[in-house]
Amino acid sequence: MEASTRPVLLAGATASGKSAVAIELAERIGGEIVGVDSMQVYRGMDVGTAKPGPVELRRVPHHLVDVAEVTESFDAARFVSLATEAVAGIRTRGRVPILCGGTGLYFNAWLNGLGTAPAPDPALRAELEALSMEALLDELARKDWETFDEIDVANRRRVVRAVEVIRLTGQPFSRQRARWPDRAQSMAGRSFGLARAREDQWRRIEQRVDRMFEAGLVEEVRALMSRGLQGNRTAMQAIGYRQVVEHLEGLRGRLQTIEEVKVRTRQYARRQGTWFRGQMDLEWLEVAADEPPAQTAERIASRLATSC
């Protein structure tokens, strides 16, 4: 397919302004948005997930929104399958897929695939991080020449992970790699992260949570409970939903619940930022508090024009 329709990635913590920027960007480059959000996939989980509304959906086509019932399981494997299908369809129409969201696991699965490799081992990871790149590459070449021959030797994080998996399993990393192709290499110059000053981020989170409760989050959760929300462990992980369920069960009052959601959202945003900076190769854009989404989108569009 045309290089001009290669996907664009737009990631960042909650309330960083990704969705608004993605819409502006899509209008500039002829794009369609593929949601990378583990909760917006559920029908009925609208207010608490900041799901795009009718106005946004009319401006730009969105994919992977409202694709599962609240009682269904939805995981990274299903996301990759649906996202791959959506991206292919968008490109076939001569448009640009914009993968936008804050679920790092889904980004990682789409970029690097879903393999059978074990979870990271913190102690071993620290040991490997202390080694020189020369030592890591030497070990990789001795134990798994196939991976050594294909890996980006300038990407220290990926080299460390390959050696880590080999040590943990005693098997070549090449035998445990993903069932889907590695897309990370093709995303150079097309992967962006939005970052804001902490005070601005916290202010935006507080405003977002207040708007959600004003827009009827409690009523939405009450309706979802009658549809089986509490039986879906994944959906119940969504910040705001569990806390409101607890509120409706009498565990805390409304004001206390609002404050609890704000605290949990700030904590989640902090974890997101740490994960994205440590696990994905993104070009970070610092967004000022008074910068409109259109200006941020124009900055990205300019970078894309020079990377083609």
TIMARFI-646786 format. One record per residue (C-alpha): chain; residue number from 1; x, y, z. Coordinates in steps of 0.25 Angstrom, whole numbers, plus 5000, padded with zeros to 4 digits. Layout:
NODE   chaine   num     px     py     pz
NODE        A   NUM      X      Y      Z
...
***
This chain:
NODE   chaine   num     px     py     pz
NODE        A     1   5000   5000   5000
NODE        A     2   5004   5015   4998
NODE        A     3   5014   5020   5008
NODE        A     4   5006   5032   5010
NODE        A     5   4995   5024   5017
NODE        A     6   5004   5018   5027
NODE        A     7   4998   5018   5041
NODE        A     8   5001   5029   5051
NODE        A     9   5001   5027   5066
NODE        A    10   4996   5037   5076
NODE        A    11   4998   5033   5091
NODE        A    12   4998   5040   5104
NODE        A    13   4992   5040   5118
NODE        A    14   4977   5042   5121
NODE        A    15   4973   5056   5119
NODE        A    16   4985   5060   5111
NODE        A    17   4976   5064   5099
NODE        A    18   4979   5053   5090
NODE        A    19   4965   5051   5085
NODE        A    20   4963   5066   5081
NODE        A    21   4976   5066   5074
NODE        A    22   4974   5053   5067
NODE        A    23   4961   5059   5061
NODE        A    24   4968   5071   5056
NODE        A    25   4980   5063   5051
NODE        A    26   4970   5054   5043
NODE        A    27   4963   5066   5036
NODE        A    28   4977   5071   5032
NODE        A    29   4983   5058   5026
NODE        A    30   4971   5050   5022
NODE        A    31   4970   5041   5034
NODE        A    32   4961   5032   5041
NODE        A    33   4963   5029   5056
NODE        A    34   4965   5015   5062
NODE        A    35   4963   5016   5077
NODE        A    36   4973   5009   5086
NODE        A    37   4965   5009   5098
NODE        A    38   4961   4997   5106
NODE        A    39   4948   5003   5112
NODE        A    40   4942   5011   5100
NODE        A    41   4940   4997   5093
NODE        A    42   4928   4994   5102
NODE        A    43   4915   4999   5099
NODE        A    44   4908   5008   5109
NODE        A    45   4921   5012   5116
NODE        A    46   4921   5026   5110
NODE        A    47   4921   5037   5120
NODE        A    48   4932   5031   5129
NODE        A    49   4941   5027   5117
NODE        A    50   4940   5041   5110
NODE        A    51   4936   5033   5098
NODE        A    52   4934   5042   5085
NODE        A    53   4920   5047   5084
NODE        A    54   4911   5049   5071
NODE        A    55   4918   5062   5068
NODE        A    56   4932   5056   5068
NODE        A    57   4927   5044   5060
NODE        A    58   4921   5052   5049
NODE        A    59   4934   5060   5048
NODE        A    60   4943   5048   5046
NODE        A    61   4940   5033   5045
NODE        A    62   4944   5025   5058
NODE        A    63   4947   5010   5059
NODE        A    64   4948   5001   5071
NODE        A    65   4937   5008   5079
NODE        A    66   4925   5001   5084
NODE        A    67   4929   4987   5078
NODE        A    68   4926   4979   5091
NODE        A    69   4915   4977   5101
NODE        A    70   4918   4980   5115
NODE        A    71   4917   4966   5118
NODE        A    72   4927   4961   5108
NODE        A    73   4942   4959   5110
NODE        A    74   4951   4967   5102
NODE        A    75   4966   4966   5102
NODE        A    76   4978   4970   5094
NODE        A    77   4977   4958   5085
NODE        A    78   4963   4963   5080
NODE        A    79   4968   4977   5080
NODE        A    80   4979   4974   5070
NODE        A    81   4970   4966   5061
NODE        A    82   4960   4977   5060
NODE        A    83   4970   4988   5059
NODE        A    84   4978   4981   5048
NODE        A    85   4965   4979   5040
NODE        A    86   4961   4994   5043
NODE        A    87   4975   4999   5038
NODE        A    88   4975   4991   5026
NODE        A    89   4961   4996   5022
NODE        A    90   4965   5010   5024
NODE        A    91   4977   5009   5016
NODE        A    92   4970   5002   5005
NODE        A    93   4961   5015   5004
NODE        A    94   4973   5023   5002
NODE        A    95   4972   5029   5016
NODE        A    96   4982   5030   5028
NODE        A    97   4979   5021   5041
NODE        A    98   4982   5029   5053
NODE        A    99   4983   5020   5065
NODE        A   100   4980   5028   5077
NODE        A   101   4978   5025   5092
NODE        A   102   4984   5022   5105
NODE        A   103   4984   5007   5107
NODE        A   104   4999   5004   5106
NODE        A   105   4996   4989   5106
NODE        A   106   4988   4990   5093
NODE        A   107   4999   4999   5086
NODE        A   108   5009   4989   5090
NODE        A   109   5001   4977   5085
NODE        A   110   4998   4984   5072
NODE        A   111   5013   4988   5070
NODE        A   112   5020   4976   5075
NODE        A   113   5010   4965   5074
NODE        A   114   5005   4955   5085
NODE        A   115   5016   4944   5087
NODE        A   116   5018   4934   5098
NODE        A   117   5030   4941   5105
NODE        A   118   5029   4942   5120
NODE        A   119   5026   4955   5128
NODE        A   120   5038   4964   5131
NODE        A   121   5047   4960   5143
NODE        A   122   5050   4973   5151
NODE        A   123   5063   4967   5157
NODE        A   124   5068   4961   5144
NODE        A   125   5064   4974   5136
NODE        A   126   5073   4982   5146
NODE        A   127   5084   4973   5144
NODE        A   128   5083   4974   5129
NODE        A   129   5082   4989   5129
NODE        A   130   5095   4990   5136
NODE        A   131   5102   4983   5125
NODE        A   132   5109   4990   5113
NODE        A   133   5102   4989   5099
NODE        A   134   5114   4981   5094
NODE        A   135   5112   4970   5105
NODE        A   136   5097   4969   5102
NODE        A   137   5099   4968   5087
NODE        A   138   5110   4958   5089
NODE        A   139   5101   4949   5097
NODE        A   140   5089   4951   5088
NODE        A   141   5098   4947   5076
NODE        A   142   5103   4934   5083
NODE        A   143   5090   4930   5088
NODE        A   144   5080   4934   5077
NODE        A   145   5087   4938   5064
NODE        A   146   5073   4939   5057
NODE        A   147   5068   4950   5066
NODE        A   148   5082   4957   5066
NODE        A   149   5082   4957   5051
NODE        A   150   5068   4964   5051
NODE        A   151   5067   4973   5063
NODE        A   152   5070   4988   5063
NODE        A   153   5084   4988   5070
NODE        A   154   5082   5003   5073
NODE        A   155   5069   5000   5081
NODE        A   156   5075   4996   5095
NODE        A   157   5061   4993   5101
NODE        A   158   5058   4983   5091
NODE        A   159   5072   4976   5092
NODE        A   160   5070   4976   5107
NODE        A   161   5057   4969   5106
NODE        A   162   5062   4959   5096
NODE        A   163   5073   4955   5105
NODE        A   164   5064   4955   5117
NODE        A   165   5054   4945   5110
NODE        A   166   5066   4936   5106
NODE        A   167   5071   4935   5121
NODE        A   168   5057   4933   5127
NODE        A   169   5053   4922   5117
NODE        A   170   5066   4916   5112
NODE        A   171   5060   4917   5098
NODE        A   172   5064   4926   5087
NODE        A   173   5055   4939   5087
NODE        A   174   5052   4936   5072
NODE        A   175   5044   4924   5076
NODE        A   176   5035   4932   5085
NODE        A   177   5032   4944   5077
NODE        A   178   5019   4949   5073
NODE        A   179   5008   4943   5065
NODE        A   180   5007   4956   5057
NODE        A   181   5018   4964   5050
NODE        A   182   5026   4974   5057
NODE        A   183   5021   4988   5053
NODE        A   184   5030   4996   5061
NODE        A   185   5041   4998   5051
NODE        A   186   5031   5004   5041
NODE        A   187   5026   5015   5051
NODE        A   188   5039   5023   5051
NODE        A   189   5035   5038   5050
NODE        A   190   5020   5034   5051
NODE        A   191   5018   5032   5066
NODE        A   192   5015   5043   5076
NODE        A   193   5012   5045   5090
NODE        A   194   5006   5057   5097
NODE        A   195   5011   5063   5110
NODE        A   196   5006   5074   5119
NODE        A   197   5012   5081   5131
NODE        A   198   5007   5073   5143
NODE        A   199   4999   5085   5149
NODE        A   200   4992   5086   5135
NODE        A   201   4990   5071   5135
NODE        A   202   4984   5070   5149
NODE        A   203   4975   5082   5146
NODE        A   204   4969   5076   5133
NODE        A   205   4967   5063   5141
NODE        A   206   4959   5070   5152
NODE        A   207   4951   5077   5141
NODE        A   208   4948   5064   5133
NODE        A   209   4944   5057   5146
NODE        A   210   4934   5068   5150
NODE        A   211   4928   5068   5136
NODE        A   212   4926   5053   5136
NODE        A   213   4918   5054   5149
NODE        A   214   4910   5066   5144
NODE        A   215   4907   5058   5131
NODE        A   216   4901   5046   5138
NODE        A   217   4912   5036   5141
NODE        A   218   4905   5031   5153
NODE        A   219   4892   5029   5145
NODE        A   220   4900   5022   5134
NODE        A   221   4907   5013   5144
NODE        A   222   4893   5009   5151
NODE        A   223   4888   5005   5137
NODE        A   224   4900   4997   5134
NODE        A   225   4899   4990   5147
NODE        A   226   4886   4985   5142
NODE        A   227   4892   4980   5130
NODE        A   228   4903   4972   5137
NODE        A   229   4915   4981   5138
NODE        A   230   4919   4975   5152
NODE        A   231   4921   4962   5145
NODE        A   232   4932   4967   5136
NODE        A   233   4945   4968   5143
NODE        A   234   4951   4976   5132
NODE        A   235   4941   4986   5131
NODE        A   236   4940   4988   5146
NODE        A   237   4955   4992   5145
NODE        A   238   4951   5005   5138
NODE        A   239   4954   5017   5148
NODE        A   240   4941   5023   5151
NODE        A   241   4932   5011   5149
NODE        A   242   4937   5003   5161
NODE        A   243   4936   5015   5170
NODE        A   244   4922   5019   5166
NODE        A   245   4918   5004   5168
NODE        A   246   4923   5005   5182
NODE        A   247   4916   5018   5184
NODE        A   248   4903   5012   5179
NODE        A   249   4905   5001   5189
NODE        A   250   4906   5011   5200
NODE        A   251   4921   5010   5203
NODE        A   252   4923   5025   5201
NODE        A   253   4916   5038   5198
NODE        A   254   4915   5045   5185
NODE        A   255   4926   5056   5188
NODE        A   256   4935   5046   5194
NODE        A   257   4934   5037   5182
NODE        A   258   4937   5049   5173
NODE        A   259   4950   5052   5180
NODE        A   260   4953   5037   5180
NODE        A   261   4952   5037   5165
NODE        A   262   4960   5049   5163
NODE        A   263   4971   5043   5172
NODE        A   264   4971   5029   5164
NODE        A   265   4971   5037   5151
NODE        A   266   4983   5045   5155
NODE        A   267   4990   5032   5159
NODE        A   268   4987   5025   5146
NODE        A   269   4991   5037   5138
NODE        A   270   5005   5036   5145
NODE        A   271   5006   5021   5142
NODE        A   272   5002   5024   5128
NODE        A   273   5013   5034   5126
NODE        A   274   5024   5025   5132
NODE        A   275   5020   5014   5123
NODE        A   276   5019   5021   5110
NODE        A   277   5033   5027   5112
NODE        A   278   5039   5014   5116
NODE        A   279   5033   5005   5107
NODE        A   280   5030   5012   5094
NODE        A   281   5038   5020   5084
NODE        A   282   5030   5033   5083
NODE        A   283   5033   5047   5079
NODE        A   284   5028   5055   5091
NODE        A   285   5021   5068   5088
NODE        A   286   5020   5077   5100
NODE        A   287   5006   5084   5100
NODE        A   288   5004   5097   5107
NODE        A   289   4992   5099   5115
NODE        A   290   4987   5110   5105
NODE        A   291   4990   5102   5092
NODE        A   292   4978   5099   5084
NODE        A   293   4977   5085   5078
NODE        A   294   4977   5090   5064
NODE        A   295   4991   5096   5067
NODE        A   296   4996   5083   5073
NODE        A   297   4991   5075   5061
NODE        A   298   4997   5085   5051
NODE        A   299   5011   5082   5058
NODE        A   300   5009   5067   5056
NODE        A   301   5004   5069   5042
NODE        A   302   5017   5077   5039
NODE        A   303   5026   5066   5045
NODE        A   304   5018   5056   5037
NODE        A   305   5021   5064   5024
NODE        A   306   5036   5063   5026
NODE        A   307   5036   5048   5030
NODE        A   308   5030   5043   5017
***
